[in-house]
Amino acid sequence: MRYKCIKEMCLPKCDDNGFEIPNECGSVTVGSIWERDDETDLIGGDAHLDCLDPLDNTDLGWIEISSEMLSEYFVPIEG
């Protein structure tokens, strides 16, 4: 399922192995499109989301957040 960010948020950055990168944060921008991946769990979040480039659907990064944050910051979209 795809989601659209409706409220900007900042999260600690993690490397590809799920380890937090000290003193680095990334922001999730309003309007960005994310696809939920229920098969991946790198840091123990309830929802793993991959950001997709709207032009070619390439992966731009990932986040893992709680179910509560998913409901507060994102809305489901079709497609």
C-alpha positions as CSV (number, residue, x, y, z in Angstrom):
1,M,0.0,0.0,0.0
2,R,1.2,3.5,-0.8
3,Y,1.0,6.5,1.6
4,K,1.4,10.2,1.2
5,C,3.0,12.3,3.9
6,I,0.7,15.0,5.3
7,K,2.8,16.5,8.1
8,E,6.6,17.1,8.0
9,M,8.7,15.0,10.4
10,C,12.4,14.6,11.3
11,L,13.8,11.2,12.2
12,P,17.4,10.0,13.0
13,K,19.2,8.6,10.0
14,C,20.1,5.0,9.9
15,D,22.6,3.1,7.6
16,D,21.6,0.2,5.4
17,N,22.2,-2.2,8.3
18,G,19.7,-0.4,10.6
19,F,22.3,1.3,12.8
20,E,21.6,5.0,13.8
21,I,24.1,7.5,12.3
22,P,25.2,9.7,15.2
23,N,24.1,13.4,14.9
24,E,22.3,12.9,11.6
25,C,18.6,13.5,11.0
26,G,16.5,13.3,7.9
27,S,13.2,15.0,7.1
28,V,10.2,13.5,5.5
29,T,8.5,16.2,3.4
30,V,4.8,16.8,3.0
31,G,3.6,15.3,-0.3
32,S,6.3,12.6,-0.5
33,I,5.0,9.2,-1.5
34,W,6.0,6.1,0.4
35,E,5.3,2.4,-0.1
36,R,4.7,0.1,2.9
37,D,6.9,-3.1,3.0
38,D,5.6,-5.5,5.6
39,E,8.4,-8.0,4.9
40,T,11.3,-5.7,6.0
41,D,12.0,-4.8,9.6
42,L,15.5,-3.3,10.2
43,I,15.1,-1.4,13.4
44,G,11.9,-2.7,15.0
45,G,9.3,-0.2,13.7
46,D,5.7,-1.2,13.2
47,A,5.7,0.1,9.6
48,H,8.6,0.0,7.1
49,L,8.1,2.6,4.3
50,D,10.2,3.1,1.2
51,C,10.2,6.5,-0.5
52,L,9.5,6.4,-4.2
53,D,10.6,8.8,-6.9
54,P,7.3,9.9,-8.5
55,L,8.9,9.9,-12.0
56,D,10.3,6.4,-12.2
57,N,9.4,4.7,-8.8
58,T,13.1,4.3,-7.8
59,D,13.8,3.9,-4.1
60,L,14.9,7.1,-2.4
61,G,15.3,5.8,1.1
62,W,13.4,4.2,3.9
63,I,12.0,4.8,7.4
64,E,10.5,2.7,10.1
65,I,7.9,4.2,12.4
66,S,5.2,3.3,14.9
67,S,1.6,2.6,13.9
68,E,0.7,5.8,15.7
69,M,3.1,7.9,13.6
70,L,1.9,6.3,10.4
71,S,-1.7,7.4,11.3
72,E,-0.6,10.9,12.3
73,Y,1.8,11.7,9.5
74,F,0.5,9.7,6.5
75,V,-2.7,9.0,4.6
76,P,-3.2,5.9,2.3
77,I,-3.4,6.6,-1.4
78,E,-4.5,4.4,-4.3
79,G,-2.0,3.0,-6.8
